[in-house]
Amino acid sequence: MIKHIVFWKVKDEFEGQSKAQIKQQMKDMLEHCGRVIPGVVELEVALAGAELEATFDVVLYSVFESKSALDAYAIHPEHEKLKAYVAKVRTARECM
C-alpha cells in the first residue's frame, strides 16, 4: 500500500463561486474519484472551516493498493477532470 496526501490553498472566488463553494466542489470531485477509480483503498477529504485554525483549505488523505494503482489514478479520465478544475482554483499545493 502507498499513502498519498495533498494540501491545497484555493482562491477566494472563481467564476462566481465562493471559496466555500470551491472547497465543496473539490471535495465532491475527489470523493467521486475515490468511488470510481480502481485501486483506491481509502480516501478522505477535509475542508478547513472557521472553527479550526488551518494553513490550507483542502486536504486529501488517500491510500492506494500499490504505486501502480496510484499511477493509474493519476492519469484516469475522472482524475484528469479534477486536475483541470483544481488548476484553475488553487493558489498553492503541497504533496507527500
C-alpha positions in Angstrom: 0.0 0.0 0.0 1.0 3.6 -0.6 -0.3 6.8 1.0 -0.9 9.9 -0.9 -1.5 13.2 0.9 -2.2 16.5 -0.8 -2.9 20.0 0.6 -4.3 22.9 -1.4 -5.0 26.6 -0.8 -7.8 27.9 -3.0 -8.8 31.3 -4.4 -11.4 33.4 -2.6 -13.6 33.4 -5.7 -13.6 31.8 -9.1 -16.2 32.4 -11.8 -18.9 33.3 -9.3 -18.1 30.5 -6.9 -17.2 31.5 -3.3 -14.3 29.9 -1.5 -16.7 27.7 0.4 -18.3 26.5 -2.9 -14.8 25.9 -4.5 -13.8 23.8 -1.5 -17.0 21.8 -1.6 -16.7 21.2 -5.4 -13.2 19.9 -4.9 -14.4 17.6 -2.1 -17.2 16.2 -4.2 -14.9 15.6 -7.2 -12.2 14.0 -5.1 -14.7 11.7 -3.4 -16.2 10.8 -6.8 -12.7 9.8 -8.0 -12.3 7.6 -4.9 -15.5 5.8 -5.7 -14.9 5.2 -9.4 -11.2 4.7 -9.8 -9.8 1.2 -9.2 -7.1 0.7 -6.6 -8.2 3.3 -4.1 -8.3 1.6 -0.7 -9.2 4.6 1.4 -9.9 8.3 0.5 -10.8 11.1 2.9 -11.2 14.8 2.2 -11.2 17.5 4.9 -12.1 21.1 4.5 -10.9 24.0 6.6 -13.6 25.8 8.5 -13.9 28.9 10.7 -13.9 26.7 13.8 -10.4 25.3 13.1 -7.1 27.0 12.6 -5.7 25.9 9.3 -3.0 26.9 6.9 -4.6 25.1 3.9 -8.1 24.9 2.7 -8.5 21.3 1.4 -6.6 18.2 2.4 -6.7 14.8 0.7 -5.6 11.6 2.6 -5.7 8.6 0.4 -4.4 5.0 0.4 -3.8 3.0 -2.8 -3.2 -0.7 -3.3 0.2 -0.1 -4.9 2.4 2.5 -6.6 1.0 1.3 -9.9 -2.6 1.9 -8.6 -1.6 5.5 -7.7 0.0 5.9 -11.1 -3.2 4.7 -12.8 -5.3 7.1 -10.6 -3.1 10.0 -11.7 -4.0 9.5 -15.4 -7.6 8.3 -15.1 -10.1 10.4 -17.1 -12.1 11.4 -13.9 -8.9 12.5 -12.2 -7.9 14.5 -15.3 -11.2 16.4 -15.0 -10.5 17.1 -11.3 -6.9 18.3 -12.1 -8.2 20.7 -14.8 -10.7 22.3 -12.2 -8.1 22.4 -9.4 -5.5 24.1 -11.7 -8.0 27.0 -12.1 -8.9 27.4 -8.4 -5.7 26.6 -6.5 -3.2 29.1 -5.3 -0.8 26.6 -3.6 -0.3 22.8 -3.4 1.8 20.5 -1.3 2.0 16.8 -1.8 3.6 13.9 0.0 
